[in-house]
Amino acid sequence: MAKEKTQNVGTKENERLFHYEILGIILLILSMLAIAKMGLIGKYLMLTVKVLFGDWYFLIFLLMIFYAIRCIIVHRRLKINNIRYLGIFISILSLILLSHFSMHRYVKNYEGNSLVTTIQLYFNSFKTENAESIVGGGIIGASLFYLCYYLLSEVGVILISILLFFLGIVFICKKTIKDFIKMMIAFFKRVYALLNKTGKKLRNKIDEYDLSYTKSKVKFKISKINNTEYYNREYEFAKRNVETIKKVLNSMNVFYNDITYIICRNITVYFISSHYHFSYEAFGRNLKNYIHNFQLKQDENSQELLVEINNLAPTPLRIYELEKLENNEIIFGMDDRNEFIKLEGENTRLLIFSINKKRLQTYFDTIIVSLMHYKSNIEYYYIDLLGNSTLATSNNIDELDHILIRINERITKFNELKVSNIDEYNRKSSKKENYELVMIAGIDKILNDNKLFEKLMYMLEVTTTYGYFYIFHTSDESVKYTNLLNLFQYKIFLEKENEYSKKYLGYQRFDLLNNEVEGYLLYKSIILRMTLLQMTDNEIESLKK
């Protein structure tokens, strides 16, 4: 008899376990069908839960899956009175309540009771089987929302939602409110301490290798200037010049089709279109009787005659005028067609010829400040071998070795990942590399040393696609290396008192330039009159402070 009783008990236990497993499998299948919207059962089950619980319906199915797996593994009844389950319920309720704002804003456009209208829209969505429609908080969320809304207004709904979510988290953690607040304060203290410790280690590591020279804690104030009055004045001046040009052409019996113009920073360019050939030299001599500061050019493509006439007053390019810089470009001026001139793409090297140290220092500092102002991700290394620039990272030629170490480390990273350029590396790597700008004022000292010259050539030749930009300066006295000069796509000439200005620019008129804000830019075989990017006097003073 005892044996038979034992068998009955075992059979009942097995049946109980079997029931739990069957229930778990059924719930699991139904949840999967609903999530995947498979068949009529899956579609209508999903729609039903969505209409009831709103846009957070997937949480219900996740809970169903969790419970199903628990039934299959644990084989025990779920204790609903557990405080953590209550916390989960309250948290979900707060999310449902808050999410109904989207539906409420939509329903406000309808007349009548908002709750009734909402439920009608839900049933219409169910009938039309529109599974993609936004339903807010569903019937449960809508009912609770409008109860709080009519009693406490919209602000009250938000406060209730936040409070419920907070209580839910507290219950899930099985803490009192007081203990929970203490726990969160302790947690944030630990996070802060960890971040602070990591930051110190990182700073020590950087200092150890001495590879970063970027100065970010520089204070400056950007000045904004209203140029409306200036452009109005230049516009009237341009119209008078057009009449003068027409007068000269008419006196020479020249038939012309049209005269157009574009007002630039320091010059206005006038385009004379004519199907008839006439003497440009004679035109220039006659125009001198009325206008003195001008230059004639011929457009080889359109065969138009271009007359460049100096404006009444020069206008530097200011920092505040720059558009938001892209991550891979550096703006250093504006050409004679009002277009920004940039270091970008394959054009990554700029060489500046100048003997004026003060003017050069202001120009270099302006470029750096522009990068800081627009929060560009371009880091910079500025070796000033001429003076004491405020933003220079070093005035020691030995810092060139530290930059080369940084370059070689980057090349190694790229080779390990089997990539050939920085954009490809940043797509494949989780740790992104920033673009870097290397600026050296006074490379004459480097060129006199063969070893340093080889290092300089290595930098310029090898790192074309590795995310490096170069802006170098020379006084022109020692630059005798054609192979070095050929590596620079851009060359800027600020004065004519050097042999390379004469060699590259020919008979370009430096007397037409405003020596403070202009220069000539040589790009390949093209010579452009350009406006330099330049800080105002007030900006320079704020930088010194």
Summary of the structure (lengths in Angstrom):
residues: 545
radius of gyration: 37.1
end to end distance: 101.7
largest distance: 136.3
contacts: 1593
relative contact order: 0.08
helix: 54%
strand: 15%
